[in-house]
């Protein structure tokens, strides 16, 4: 019987995001493909340490139950199946229910996202992510982090920038090309017009649907606690805040927390929210958060030209 991937919440993850591949990458860069291949074979029973995306992936998969397997994670790798065996052995070691993969032997695997119904591709390779975003695929590059996961914490907290992530960068373009007053005037005039889609809108919508399933479980069983919390952390402040709310209303998406910061550093509120992943299109914002919390850069729009 065919597997109905279209009914699942699917994330595609590169091995560079799921596990710590610094040493493997060093071997490849310094010695070439053949030495790398031998290195992976010789060490295929050495378990890889968790990577930056591991806490998020582990938590999302924990939503699945024997009766309801809604979350699917697909491994997408530049490796070939031979060198990729070590990654699958590590997946098995950690008990992650990841059984599907695409190995593309040196190519960028993002082109297979639609085939797997993936709403997000996470990778540690900036070039792969940039190419994916340029082709219109929802993708983000994991930044290095010192984050230590708390296994006693069962929530799944996701934080998003707004412009250049959920919405496009049309408003951001006004700000970059003028002054803050001009930006506020523009956004006040268009406050009742939702913004066009940004690069991660599909993922944002799909994670919202997953959140709604969790809320429904709570309504059916008061002892069950909904585990997904969504937050927006944006440099916007009043009066530019209203257009954010207008856009969310059009999308029929609720967020649990929203921070209109007006220039306040995002780490100040994210240190309280404690996201398991944070998405932003500006590298400067990512750098202020990434060492403390898992963070993803989405190279999109005017701030990345």
Rosetta blueprint (number, residue, H / E / L):
1 X L
2 X L
3 X L
4 X L
5 X H
6 X H
7 X H
8 X L
9 X E
10 X E
11 X E
12 X E
13 X E
14 X L
15 X H
16 X H
17 X H
18 X H
19 X E
20 X L
21 X L
22 X H
23 X H
24 X H
25 X H
26 X H
27 X H
28 X H
29 X H
30 X H
31 X H
32 X L
33 X H
34 X H
35 X H
36 X H
37 X H
38 X H
39 X H
40 X H
41 X H
42 X H
43 X L
44 X L
45 X L
46 X L
47 X L
48 X L
49 X L
50 X E
51 X L
52 X L
53 X L
54 X H
55 X H
56 X H
57 X H
58 X H
59 X H
60 X H
61 X H
62 X H
63 X L
64 X L
65 X E
66 X L
67 X L
68 X E
69 X L
70 X L
71 X E
72 X E
73 X E
74 X E
75 X E
76 X E
77 X E
78 X L
79 X L
80 X L
81 X L
82 X L
83 X L
84 X L
85 X H
86 X H
87 X H
88 X H
89 X H
90 X H
91 X H
92 X H
93 X H
94 X L
95 X L
96 X L
97 X L
98 X L
99 X L
100 X E
101 X E
102 X E
103 X E
104 X L
105 X L
106 X L
107 X L
108 X L
109 X H
110 X H
111 X H
112 X H
113 X L
114 X H
115 X H
116 X H
117 X L
118 X E
119 X E
120 X E
121 X E
122 X E
123 X E
124 X L
125 X L
126 X H
127 X H
128 X H
129 X H
130 X H
131 X H
132 X H
133 X H
134 X H
135 X L
136 X L
137 X L
138 X L
139 X E
140 X E
141 X E
142 X E
143 X L
144 X L
145 X L
146 X L
147 X L
148 X L
149 X L
150 X L
151 X L
152 X L
153 X L
154 X L
155 X L
156 X E
157 X E
158 X E
159 X E
160 X E
161 X L
162 X L
163 X E
164 X L
165 X L
166 X L
167 X E
168 X L
169 X L
170 X H
171 X H
172 X H
173 X H
174 X H
175 X H
176 X H
177 X L
178 X L
179 X L
180 X H
181 X H
182 X H
183 X H
184 X H
185 X H
186 X H
187 X H
188 X H
189 X H
190 X L
191 X L
192 X L
193 X L
194 X L
195 X L
196 X L
197 X E
198 X L
199 X L
200 X L
201 X H
202 X H
203 X H
204 X H
205 X H
206 X H
207 X H
208 X H
209 X H
210 X H
211 X H
212 X H
213 X H
214 X H
215 X H
216 X H
217 X H
218 X H
219 X H
220 X H
221 X L
222 X L
223 X L
224 X L
225 X L
226 X L
227 X L
228 X E
229 X E
230 X E
231 X E
232 X E
233 X E
234 X E
235 X L
236 X L
237 X L
238 X L
239 X L
240 X L
241 X H
242 X H
243 X H
244 X H
245 X H
246 X H
247 X H
248 X H
249 X H
250 X H
251 X H
252 X L
253 X L
254 X L
255 X L
256 X L
257 X E
258 X E
259 X E
260 X E
261 X L
262 X L
263 X L
264 X L
265 X L
266 X L
267 X H
268 X H
269 X H
270 X H
271 X H
272 X H
273 X H
274 X L
275 X L
276 X L
277 X E
278 X E
279 X E
280 X E
281 X L
282 X L
283 X H
284 X H
285 X H
286 X H
287 X H
288 X L
289 X L
290 X L
291 X L
292 X L
293 X L
294 X L
295 X E
296 X E
297 X E
298 X L
299 X L
300 X L
301 X L
302 X H
303 X H
304 X H
305 X L
